[in-house]
Amino acid sequence: MKKLLSAFKSIKTYRKVSALLAVMLLCLMWFFSAQNGEDSGRMSGRVLDLLLKLWGREVSYATREYLAFFVRKAAHFTLFLCLGFLSALAIGSPKRPFQAFIALPACALCAFMDEAHQYFVAQRAAQLKDCMIDISGALCGVLLAFGAIWLLARRSAKKAALSQARS
């Protein structure tokens, strides 16, 4: 376990792992987008059932449909938040933390491609509002990654200053 943790201290390693996880997430998103409307609705329904069970509530059919809408939109936001975070970690570096923002246009392109893919799937539709939700999630993910990279850079600079002062 210690070897694994020490390996992640390497900047190149965490960037490679982040890039690999981002690609895996894109594959998962492609799979979700390829589901027809009925299968996608069933999956959202199962997630909603789990949430309602955890919450311990019974709801009416109308409320259930309303909540299912929010579950689907939250899924869009969350998947792209993760994609933005992982992409920004893969691109950014402590020496140049602003490079992380290069991930945002790439994530926006993925959002538009995802919706274009859904256009060709039975019982699915491409919606601009889903692209905006996706891009908002990606922006939040990129900002979180930028913050993490900036904190890492700041910590490294303090360590370097302390070691110079001791010398």
SULKA-V182457 format. One line per field, one symbol per residue. psi: psi as a letter, one per 20 degrees, with the letter a starting at -180 (. if undefined). burial: b if it has 16 or more other ideal C-beta (glycine too) atoms within 10 Angstrom, else e. Layout:
BEGIN
psi: ???
burial: ???
END
This chain:
BEGIN
psi: hhgghhhihpghghgggggghgghhhgghggghiqrhggghgghhhggggghghhkqpqrgghghghhghgghhggggghggggggghhhgrqhhmhihhihhghghgghghhghhghhjppkrqpphhhghgghggggggggggggggghgggghhggghghhhh.
burial: eeeeeeeeeeeeeeeeebeebbeebbeebeebbebeeeebeeebeeebeeeeeeeeeeeeeeeeeebeeebbeebbbebbbbbbbbbbbbbbbbeebeebbebbebbbebbeebbeebeebeebeeeeebbebbbbbbbbbbbbbbebbeebbeeeeeeeeeeeeee
END
